[in-house]
């Protein structure tokens, strides 16, 4: 399989896995609190990754560890917590649409911190993407009065964290293998996640069916949606550009919206229009300037 074919295979595999993560978070929240969902997801994923990838930590140098630590916190610690908090107030399908801002944020981060250049078309894409975000916020707040759209800030913060993580891996950790980066990132966040979980007084009542189902959803989410997905994503970054890797969020909403429809979540035309506008903006930010 060529590198070009491989990167597309990874892209579609991640779309399916991460697109299904939103409905799994929703189901996990039925019997476990948001903070517990986030921390358990981290700890279960970390256990899986470190069992497989512990030997790969040996190749990480002292200099690498500062970037590994930043990448771990930005992608493997805060987002699992933030997405669980967001979905305690907002539908899974809408959350996935907001997450599609990640490629746009990746472009902005590359421009601001890593010396990337931006064409006029990309600037227009940023503006369009922001307009789509505003439309999503405005329509969601007016059409779904039962939901607290202030929690969108957690999705946007996670998207920015992913964008920073992608650029750090591509620009500062490209010499390391995907397993080393993934294992290192989870090694960094294990202790903070355990401390946060213990502070919640976690003591699940396993006699309740809803708690059992929540924990099953969490195991699937952690092993597939976090551990395996992070390994695949870091491999995708090594095979492609940061923006191509981030473009997985184009297809994630399609899978997430399918599961939302199966779960009878309402989604209004105005919200779909806002999501489409965001994706148009994201598409334009990925267009490279033509060579003269």
C-alpha positions as CSV (number, residue, x, y, z in Angstrom):
1,X,0.0,0.0,0.0
2,X,1.4,3.4,-1.0
3,X,1.8,6.3,1.4
4,X,-1.0,8.1,-0.4
5,X,-3.4,5.1,-0.2
6,X,-2.4,4.6,3.5
7,X,-3.2,8.1,4.6
8,X,-6.7,7.9,3.0
9,X,-7.3,4.5,4.7
10,X,-6.3,6.0,8.1
11,X,-8.5,9.0,7.4
12,X,-11.6,6.9,6.8
13,X,-10.9,4.5,9.7
14,X,-10.6,7.5,12.0
15,X,-13.8,9.1,10.6
16,X,-15.7,5.9,11.5
17,X,-14.1,5.5,15.0
18,X,-14.3,9.2,16.1
19,X,-17.6,9.8,14.4
20,X,-19.1,7.0,16.7
21,X,-17.4,8.5,19.8
22,X,-20.0,11.2,20.2
23,X,-22.9,8.8,20.7
24,X,-20.7,6.6,23.0
25,X,-20.1,9.7,25.2
26,X,-23.8,10.4,25.2
27,X,-24.6,6.8,26.4
28,X,-21.8,6.9,29.0
29,X,-23.2,10.1,30.5
30,X,-26.5,8.3,31.3
31,X,-24.9,6.6,34.3
32,X,-21.7,8.4,35.0
33,X,-20.9,12.1,35.6
34,X,-19.1,14.1,32.9
35,X,-15.9,14.4,34.9
36,X,-15.9,10.7,35.5
37,X,-16.6,9.9,31.9
38,X,-13.6,12.0,30.9
39,X,-11.1,10.7,33.4
40,X,-12.2,7.1,33.1
41,X,-11.8,7.4,29.3
42,X,-8.3,8.7,29.8
43,X,-7.3,6.1,32.3
44,X,-8.7,3.1,30.3
45,X,-7.1,4.4,27.1
46,X,-3.8,5.0,28.9
47,X,-3.7,1.5,30.3
48,X,-4.3,0.1,26.8
49,X,-1.7,2.2,25.2
50,X,1.0,1.7,27.8
51,X,0.6,-2.1,27.9
52,X,1.3,-2.1,24.2
53,X,3.7,0.8,23.9
54,X,5.7,1.0,27.1
55,X,9.0,-0.1,25.4
56,X,8.6,2.8,22.9
57,X,9.1,5.4,25.7
58,X,12.8,4.6,25.7
59,X,13.5,6.6,22.6
60,X,12.0,9.8,23.9
61,X,14.7,12.3,24.9
62,X,14.6,14.9,27.7
63,X,14.0,17.6,25.1
64,X,11.2,15.6,23.5
65,X,9.4,15.2,26.9
66,X,8.5,18.9,27.1
67,X,6.7,18.7,23.7
68,X,5.2,15.3,24.5
69,X,3.8,16.8,27.8
70,X,2.3,19.7,25.9
71,X,0.8,17.3,23.3
72,X,-0.5,15.0,25.9
73,X,-2.3,17.7,27.9
74,X,-3.7,19.4,24.7
75,X,-5.0,16.2,23.1
76,X,-5.3,13.4,25.7
77,X,-6.3,15.2,28.9
78,X,-8.4,18.2,28.4
79,X,-10.5,17.2,25.3
80,X,-11.9,14.0,26.9
81,X,-13.0,16.0,29.9
82,X,-14.3,18.9,27.8
83,X,-16.3,16.8,25.3
84,X,-18.0,15.0,28.2
85,X,-18.9,18.4,29.8
86,X,-20.1,19.8,26.5
87,X,-22.3,16.8,25.7
88,X,-23.9,17.0,29.2
89,X,-25.7,20.1,27.7
90,X,-25.6,19.8,23.9
91,X,-26.6,17.0,21.5
92,X,-24.0,14.7,20.1
93,X,-24.6,15.6,16.5
94,X,-24.2,19.3,17.1
95,X,-21.1,18.7,19.1
96,X,-19.5,16.9,16.1
97,X,-20.4,19.8,13.8
98,X,-18.6,22.3,16.1
99,X,-15.6,19.9,16.2
100,X,-15.2,20.4,12.4
101,X,-13.6,23.7,13.2
102,X,-10.3,21.8,14.0
103,X,-8.8,22.1,10.5
104,X,-9.5,25.9,10.5
105,X,-7.9,26.2,13.9
106,X,-4.9,24.1,12.7
107,X,-4.4,26.6,9.9
108,X,-4.6,29.6,12.3
109,X,-2.2,27.9,14.8
110,X,0.3,27.1,12.0
111,X,0.1,30.8,10.9
112,X,0.5,32.2,14.4
113,X,3.1,30.0,15.9
114,X,4.9,27.9,13.2
115,X,5.6,30.5,10.5
116,X,3.0,29.3,8.0
117,X,1.8,31.7,5.3
118,X,-1.9,32.3,4.3
119,X,-3.3,33.1,0.9
120,X,-6.3,35.4,0.3
121,X,-8.5,32.3,-0.3
122,X,-7.5,30.9,3.1
123,X,-8.3,34.2,4.8
124,X,-11.8,34.2,3.2
125,X,-12.1,30.6,4.4
126,X,-11.4,31.6,8.0
127,X,-14.0,34.4,7.8
128,X,-16.6,32.0,6.3
129,X,-15.8,29.4,8.9
130,X,-16.4,31.9,11.7
131,X,-19.6,33.1,10.2
132,X,-20.8,29.4,10.1
133,X,-19.9,29.1,13.7
134,X,-21.9,32.2,14.6
135,X,-24.9,30.8,12.7
136,X,-24.6,27.5,14.6
137,X,-24.5,29.3,17.9
138,X,-27.3,31.7,17.1
139,X,-29.7,29.1,15.7
140,X,-28.9,26.5,18.4
141,X,-29.5,28.9,21.2
142,X,-32.8,30.1,19.7
143,X,-34.2,26.7,18.5
144,X,-33.0,24.5,21.4
145,X,-33.9,26.5,24.5
146,X,-33.6,23.3,26.5
147,X,-29.8,23.2,25.8
148,X,-27.1,25.4,27.2
149,X,-25.0,26.6,24.2
150,X,-22.5,28.3,26.5
151,X,-21.0,24.8,26.8
152,X,-19.8,25.2,23.2
153,X,-16.8,26.9,24.7
154,X,-15.6,23.4,25.8
155,X,-15.8,22.1,22.2
156,X,-14.0,25.2,20.8
157,X,-11.2,24.8,23.5
158,X,-10.8,21.1,22.5
159,X,-10.6,22.0,18.9
160,X,-7.9,24.5,19.6
161,X,-6.1,21.9,21.7
162,X,-6.2,19.4,18.8
163,X,-4.9,22.1,16.4
164,X,-1.9,22.9,18.7
165,X,-1.2,19.2,19.2
166,X,-1.2,18.5,15.4
167,X,1.3,21.3,14.8
168,X,3.5,20.3,17.7
169,X,3.7,16.7,16.5
170,X,4.4,17.7,12.9
171,X,7.0,20.4,13.7
172,X,8.6,19.2,16.9
173,X,8.1,15.5,17.2
174,X,8.2,14.3,13.6
175,X,11.4,12.2,14.3
176,X,9.5,10.0,16.8
177,X,7.3,7.1,15.8
178,X,3.5,7.3,16.3
179,X,3.5,4.7,19.2
180,X,6.2,6.7,21.1
181,X,4.2,9.9,20.8
182,X,1.0,8.2,21.8
183,X,2.5,6.3,24.8
184,X,4.4,9.3,25.9
185,X,1.3,11.5,25.8
186,X,-0.8,9.1,27.9
187,X,2.1,8.5,30.4
188,X,2.0,12.3,31.1
189,X,-1.8,12.4,31.8
190,X,-2.3,9.3,33.8
191,X,-1.5,10.8,37.2
192,X,-3.6,14.0,36.7
193,X,-6.5,12.0,35.4
194,X,-6.4,9.6,38.4
195,X,-6.3,12.5,40.9
196,X,-9.3,14.2,39.3
197,X,-11.2,10.9,39.2
198,X,-10.5,10.2,42.9
199,X,-11.6,13.7,43.8
200,X,-15.1,12.9,42.5
201,X,-15.6,10.0,45.0
202,X,-16.2,7.6,42.1
203,X,-18.1,4.5,43.5
204,X,-20.4,3.1,40.8
205,X,-23.4,1.1,41.7
206,X,-22.9,-1.9,39.5
207,X,-26.3,-3.3,40.3
208,X,-27.9,-0.7,38.2
209,X,-28.3,-1.6,34.5
210,X,-27.8,2.0,33.3
211,X,-24.4,2.1,35.1
212,X,-23.4,-1.2,33.6
213,X,-24.3,0.1,30.1
214,X,-22.5,3.4,30.7
215,X,-19.3,1.6,31.7
216,X,-19.5,-0.7,28.6
217,X,-19.8,2.4,26.4
218,X,-16.8,3.9,28.2
219,X,-14.6,0.8,27.6
220,X,-15.4,0.8,23.9
221,X,-14.9,4.6,23.8
222,X,-11.6,4.4,25.6
223,X,-10.1,1.4,23.8
224,X,-11.2,2.2,20.3
225,X,-12.2,5.9,20.3
226,X,-9.2,7.0,22.3
227,X,-6.3,4.5,22.5
228,X,-6.5,3.0,18.9
229,X,-7.6,6.3,17.4
230,X,-4.7,8.2,18.8
231,X,-2.2,5.7,17.5
232,X,-3.9,5.8,14.0
233,X,-4.0,9.6,14.1
234,X,-0.4,10.1,15.0
235,X,0.5,7.7,12.1
236,X,-1.7,9.8,9.8
237,X,0.1,13.0,10.9
238,X,3.5,11.3,10.1
239,X,2.2,10.3,6.6
240,X,0.6,13.6,5.6
241,X,0.4,17.4,6.3
242,X,-1.1,18.8,9.6
243,X,-4.1,20.2,7.7
244,X,-4.8,16.9,5.8
245,X,-4.7,15.1,9.2
246,X,-7.1,17.7,10.7
247,X,-9.5,17.2,7.7
248,X,-10.7,14.0,9.4
249,X,-13.2,16.3,11.0
250,X,-14.8,16.8,7.6
251,X,-16.2,13.2,7.7
252,X,-16.6,12.8,11.4
253,X,-19.9,14.8,11.5
254,X,-21.4,12.5,8.8
255,X,-20.9,9.5,11.0
256,X,-21.9,11.4,14.1
257,X,-25.1,12.8,12.5
258,X,-26.0,9.3,11.4
259,X,-25.9,8.0,15.0
260,X,-27.7,11.1,16.2
261,X,-30.5,10.4,13.7
262,X,-30.6,6.8,14.9
263,X,-30.9,8.1,18.4
264,X,-33.7,10.5,17.4
265,X,-31.9,13.7,18.1
266,X,-33.5,16.7,16.5
267,X,-31.4,18.7,14.0
268,X,-32.8,21.8,12.2
269,X,-32.1,23.0,8.7
270,X,-30.6,26.2,10.0
271,X,-28.1,24.1,12.0
272,X,-27.2,22.0,9.0
273,X,-26.7,25.2,7.0
274,X,-24.4,26.5,9.6
275,X,-22.4,23.3,9.6
276,X,-22.2,23.3,5.8
277,X,-20.9,26.9,5.9
278,X,-18.2,25.9,8.5
279,X,-17.1,23.0,6.2
280,X,-16.9,25.4,3.2
281,X,-14.7,27.7,5.2
282,X,-12.5,24.8,6.4
283,X,-12.2,23.6,2.8
284,X,-11.0,27.0,1.6
285,X,-8.4,27.3,4.5
286,X,-6.8,24.0,3.2
287,X,-6.5,25.3,-0.4
288,X,-2.8,25.9,-1.2
289,X,-2.0,29.0,-3.3
290,X,-1.4,28.3,-7.0
291,X,2.2,28.4,-8.1
292,X,2.9,31.1,-10.7
